[in-house]
């Protein structure tokens, strides 16, 4: 096999083995949230879209707010900056 074909084969394999990192749309629910400023939220939600926080608040997210996101149950977990 020529070196050119070998390089191409490795490049294609690397593309499938190491996927590109992309921002995900994700909703964290039932989490204790400790923001940089303001009061702690004992049970709340945080919604991130395109790698940026879109919404944060106490209780359950508003109806339809988590549509199109991966929803992660964070019961017993803490979300904080850093």
Secondary structure, 3 states (H helix, E strand, C coil): CCHHHHHHHHHHHHHHHCCCCCCCCEEEEEEEEECCCCCCEEEEEEEEECCEEEEEEECCCCCCCCCCCEEEECCCCEEECC
